[in-house]
Amino acid sequence: MEDNWAVVFTHNVLYHVEIAKAILEDNNIESVIINKKDSNYFIGEIELYVSNDDLDNARKIIEAADL
């Protein structure tokens, strides 16, 4: 991933991250999901990335959504 992207949200359940992604898309913020969960042992996190330019706004939106 390029240097101008940062993690805005992590969770161990995919649909929580997909909900956060949908909320950001509704607010015109592009995001990317990276699944770092190990498929054999089901450990790890699923990360949601946004552009550094959108990071502060995305954090406020996700916090307001109370995921």
N, C-alpha and C positions, 0 to 999 in steps of 0.2 A: 504494500500500500504506500502511496506517496507520502512525503513528509508533511504535507499540509492537511492531513486528516487526523482526527483525535477521537478517542473513545468517549462517548457521551453517556452510555448506558450499558450495563452488563446484567445478565441474569442466567440462571441455569435451566430455565424453561423457555423453549423457543417461542411459544405464542406470546409471552410477555414482551419479548423483544420485537416481535412482529407488530404488536399493538403500538409500541413506542414508535416504530418506523412509520406506521400509518398516521399516527398523530402528527409526526413531523412533516410528512408529505402533505397533510391537510393544511399545514402552515407554510408550504412552499420551501421546505428545507430538505435537500437531497441527503439521503443516508444509505449506508451499506451495512449489511449484516455479515459478520465473520463468525462462523461456528467453530470454536476451538474445543468443543466437547469431544472427548475420546469415545468413539463408538463401541469399543469393547467393554469399557468399565463405567461409562456414563458419568465421568467426572470432568470437570472443566466448566468453562463459562462460554456463553454466546455474547459477542460484543457488537454494539451498534456504533458505527463511526459516522462523523459528520465533518465537514470542512472546518478548519480552524476559524474561518470567518463567521461561521454560524454557531460556533460552540456555545457561547454565552446564552444566546437566544434559545438554542435547543435545550440547554440545561434547565432554563426557566420554564419552558413549555412542559418538559417531562416531569419536573418537580410539581407543577400545577396539576398535572394529570394524576399524581399520586399512585404511580405504578409501584 
